[in-house]
């Protein structure tokens, strides 16, 4: 049921894309991988009115609670980094959760932001919502050009709905909402769960545990041949701030590094960083997913943004963070 709300009329919305240090900025999902990186960066850059709410304090799937939050806090800018995310196993195991919760979260926040007179909202999609057989590297115009990857189609449908909602609210109401399409992410604050994590943090955990136990080998899912692009969360945070200040189109924009690496090469790099001395054994009976996922980042590059953190440096900092928080991940 839709909760009625006195929305700010289009003519009343102040059109400005420049946040200042005193702007009221809401970071939805500030404890997650991306949200925490955005939070750290904004603090570092001197933004003093950052609004954050823990999940226990604000249920983003509750429409009325989100509407009331926006009316009470009156944020001027919103970074929508809240989402339910996971790897191949999680997407296959919990399809209903992924489509339901993501649609609820983004719908509640986008609608409430418009109705409360937010000046600008930044929505985060994901490169995994591009079609399974999209041309490589993937351009922004490739979205919806073919069918989706079956292993994460429920998450993809939800995120595509969010992108379209941002476009629709801008075109019909003049609401300033932009949508970013980041590539595969990693970094401090990542999910290292034994089953529900993405490939890079999953490999960091498995190589570390194999090293500690003195194992002679470690199994890696799939053939090792698929190629993936990896962007450090701090680089994405920098892109979010840059584009929030410099981009206003309702067309989505890719954010990545413009280079990819095979899963086997990734495993070898993580093995090197962690110092595991055993062998890597590929398990070809497990699913690979798409053969390649590389973004065309020329649009962001022309605007003046480029990733700065090398993959090896990023893995080292992520592994250091994992070691500092390892007790949190024991048993799960």
C-alpha positions in Angstrom: 0.0 0.0 0.0 1.4 3.4 -1.0 1.8 5.9 1.9 0.4 9.3 0.8 2.8 12.2 1.4 2.7 15.9 0.5 5.5 15.9 -2.1 7.4 19.0 -3.0 6.2 20.2 -6.4 8.6 20.2 -9.3 8.8 24.0 -9.3 9.8 24.1 -5.7 12.8 21.8 -6.1 16.0 23.8 -6.0 18.2 22.7 -8.9 21.8 22.7 -7.8 24.3 19.9 -8.0 27.1 21.4 -5.8 27.2 20.1 -2.3 29.0 22.3 0.2 30.6 21.4 3.5 27.4 22.2 5.4 25.0 20.4 3.2 22.8 17.8 4.8 23.9 14.5 3.2 22.2 11.1 3.8 24.3 8.0 3.2 21.9 5.0 2.9 23.8 1.8 3.7 26.7 3.6 5.5 27.9 0.4 7.2 28.3 -1.5 3.9 31.3 -1.8 1.6 30.4 1.2 -0.6 28.5 3.3 2.0 31.3 3.1 4.5 33.8 4.2 1.8 31.6 7.2 0.9 31.2 8.0 4.6 35.0 8.0 5.1 35.7 10.1 2.1 33.1 12.7 2.9 34.4 13.0 6.5 37.9 13.3 5.1 36.8 16.1 2.7 35.3 18.1 5.6 31.5 17.5 5.1 30.1 18.0 8.5 26.3 17.3 8.3 26.3 13.6 7.4 23.2 11.7 8.2 23.4 7.9 8.9 21.0 5.4 10.5 21.7 1.9 11.6 19.5 -0.9 10.2 18.1 -1.4 13.7 17.1 2.2 13.8 15.6 2.5 10.4 14.1 -0.4 8.4 14.6 0.7 4.7 12.0 -1.9 3.6 9.3 -0.1 5.6 7.7 2.6 3.4 6.2 4.6 6.2 9.3 4.6 8.3 11.4 5.8 5.4 8.9 8.6 4.5 8.9 9.8 8.1 12.7 9.7 8.3 13.0 11.9 5.2 10.4 14.4 6.5 12.2 14.6 9.8 15.8 14.7 8.8 15.3 16.8 5.6 18.5 15.7 3.7 19.5 17.8 0.7 21.6 15.1 -1.0 21.3 11.3 -0.9 23.9 8.5 -1.7 21.8 5.4 -2.1 24.3 2.7 -1.3 21.9 0.4 0.6 21.2 -3.0 -1.1 21.1 -6.7 -0.5 24.1 -8.1 -2.3 25.8 -11.5 -2.5 27.7 -13.9 -4.8 26.5 -16.7 -7.1 25.6 -19.0 -4.2 23.6 -16.4 -2.3 21.7 -15.2 -5.5 20.7 -18.8 -6.3 19.8 -19.7 -2.8 17.7 -16.6 -1.9 16.1 -15.2 -5.1 13.0 -14.0 -3.5 14.9 -12.0 -0.8 17.1 -10.4 -3.5 14.3 -9.1 -5.7 11.9 -8.2 -2.8 14.3 -6.3 -0.5 16.1 -4.4 -3.2 12.9 -3.2 -4.9 11.5 -2.2 -1.5 14.7 -0.3 -0.4 15.3 1.7 -3.5 11.6 2.4 -4.2 11.1 3.8 -0.6 14.2 5.9 -0.7 13.8 7.4 -4.3 10.2 8.2 -3.7 10.7 9.7 -0.3 13.7 11.7 -1.5 11.6 13.3 -4.3 8.7 13.9 -2.0 10.9 15.5 0.7 12.5 17.9 -1.8 16.0 16.4 -1.9 18.2 18.3 -4.3 20.0 15.3 -5.8 20.2 11.6 -5.4 22.9 9.1 -6.5 21.8 5.6 -7.2 24.2 2.6 -7.5 23.5 -0.1 -10.0 26.0 -2.9 -10.8 27.8 -4.2 -13.8 26.3 -7.7 -13.2 22.9 -6.4 -14.4 24.1 -6.0 -17.9 23.0 -8.8 -20.3 24.9 -12.1 -20.1 26.0 -11.8 -23.7 26.6 -8.1 -23.8 29.4 -6.9 -26.1 32.8 -6.4 -24.3 33.7 -3.9 -23.0 30.1 -3.1 -22.0 28.8 0.4 -22.9 26.0 2.1 -21.0 23.7 1.6 -24.0 24.1 -2.2 -23.8 21.7 -2.4 -20.8 18.6 -4.5 -21.7 20.0 -5.4 -25.2 19.6 -9.2 -24.4 18.7 -11.7 -21.7 20.3 -11.6 -18.2 22.7 -13.9 -16.5 20.4 -16.6 -14.9 22.5 -16.9 -11.7 21.7 -13.3 -10.6 18.6 -12.3 -12.6 16.5 -11.5 -9.6 19.0 -9.0 -8.2 19.5 -7.6 -11.7 15.7 -7.1 -12.3 15.5 -5.2 -9.0 18.5 -2.9 -9.8 17.3 -2.2 -13.3 13.9 -1.1 -11.8 15.9 1.3 -9.6 17.7 2.8 -12.6 14.5 3.2 -14.5 12.8 4.7 -11.5 15.5 7.4 -11.3 15.0 8.1 -15.0 11.2 8.2 -14.7 11.3 10.6 -11.7 13.7 12.9 -13.5 11.7 12.9 -16.8 8.3 13.3 -15.2 9.0 15.4 -12.1 12.4 17.0 -12.8 13.9 15.1 -9.8 17.7 15.3 -10.1 18.7 11.6 -9.8 21.8 10.1 -11.4 22.6 6.4 -11.7 26.1 4.8 -11.6 27.0 1.4 -12.9 30.1 0.2 -10.9 32.0 -2.9 -11.8 32.9 -5.7 -9.3 33.8 -4.1 -6.0 36.1 -5.0 -3.1 37.9 -3.3 -0.1 37.7 -2.7 3.6 34.3 -3.6 5.0 33.7 -6.3 2.4 31.6 -9.4 3.2 33.9 -12.4 3.9 31.1 -14.9 4.7 32.1 -18.4 3.8 29.2 -19.0 1.4 27.6 -15.6 0.7 30.6 -13.5 -0.3 31.8 -12.4 -3.8 34.8 -14.0 -5.4 37.6 -11.7 -4.3 36.9 -11.6 -0.6 36.0 -15.3 -0.7 39.4 -16.1 -2.1 41.1 -13.9 0.5 39.5 -15.8 3.3 40.1 -19.3 1.8 43.7 -18.6 1.0 44.3 -17.2 4.5 42.6 -20.2 6.2 44.6 -22.6 4.0 47.8 -20.9 4.9 47.0 -21.0 8.6 46.1 -24.7 8.4 49.2 -25.6 6.3 47.1 -27.0 3.4 49.0 -28.2 0.4 46.3 -27.1 -2.1 43.2 -25.0 -2.4 40.2 -25.6 -4.7 38.9 -22.6 -6.8 35.4 -22.8 -8.3 35.1 -23.0 -12.1 37.6 -23.2 -14.9 39.5 -20.1 -13.9 39.0 -18.7 -17.4 36.3 -16.0 -16.9 37.7 -12.5 -16.7 36.5 -9.9 -14.2 37.2 -6.2 -13.5 37.7 -5.2 -9.9 37.3 -1.7 -8.5 38.4 -0.7 -5.0 35.5 0.7 -2.9 37.6 3.9 -2.1 37.9 4.5 -5.8 34.2 4.1 -6.2 33.6 6.6 -3.3 35.8 9.1 -5.1 33.8 8.6 -8.3 30.5 9.0 -6.4 31.7 12.4 -5.0 33.0 13.5 -8.3 29.9 12.6 -10.2 27.6 14.0 -7.6 29.3 17.3 -8.2 29.8 17.1 -11.9 27.1 14.9 -13.6 23.4 15.5 -14.0 22.2 13.4 -16.9 19.5 10.8 -16.5 21.5 8.4 -18.5 23.5 5.8 -16.5 27.3 6.0 -16.3 29.8 3.2 -15.9 32.4 3.3 -13.1 35.4 0.9 -13.3 39.1 0.6 -14.1 38.8 -0.4 -17.7 41.0 -3.5 -17.3 40.2 -7.1 -16.3 41.9 -10.2 -15.0 41.1 -13.9 -15.2 39.9 -15.7 -12.1 43.0 -17.8 -12.1 45.2 -14.8 -12.4 43.3 -13.2 -9.5 43.8 -16.4 -7.4 47.5 -16.3 -8.2 47.7 -12.6 -7.1 45.8 -13.3 -3.9 48.0 -16.3 -3.2 51.1 -14.1 -3.6 49.8 -11.3 -1.3 48.8 -13.8 1.4 51.9 -15.9 1.1 50.2 -19.3 0.5 52.7 -21.8 -0.7 50.3 -24.6 -1.9 48.8 -25.4 -5.3 45.7 -24.0 -6.9 43.3 -26.7 -8.1 40.4 -25.6 -10.4 37.0 -27.2 -9.9 35.4 -27.1 -13.3 32.2 -28.8 -12.0 31.3 -25.5 -10.3 29.6 -22.6 -12.3 31.7 -19.9 -14.0 29.2 -17.3 -14.6 29.7 -15.0 -17.6 32.9 -15.5 -19.5 33.8 -11.8 -19.3 32.5 -8.6 -17.6 34.5 -5.5 -18.5 33.0 -2.0 -18.5 33.6 0.7 -21.1 34.6 3.6 -18.8 35.3 6.2 -21.6 32.3 8.3 -20.5 33.6 8.8 -17.0 37.1 9.3 -18.3 36.0 12.1 -20.6 34.4 13.8 -17.6 37.7 13.7 -15.8 37.5 10.7 -13.4 39.9 7.7 -13.4 40.5 4.9 -10.8 43.8 5.3 -8.8 44.2 2.1 -6.7 46.1 -0.8 -8.3 44.6 -4.3 -7.8 47.6 -5.6 -5.9 47.7 -2.6 -3.5 43.9 -2.9 -3.1 44.1 -6.6 -2.2 46.9 -5.9 0.3 44.8 -3.2 2.1 41.7 -5.4 2.0 43.7 -8.4 3.5 45.0 -6.1 6.2 41.5 -5.1 7.1 40.3 -8.7 7.1 43.1 -9.6 9.5 42.1 -6.8 11.8 38.4 -7.9 11.8 38.9 -11.7 11.5 37.1 -12.5 14.7 33.9 -11.2 13.2 34.0 -13.7 10.4 34.8 -16.9 12.4 32.1 -19.5 12.0 30.3 -17.8 9.1 
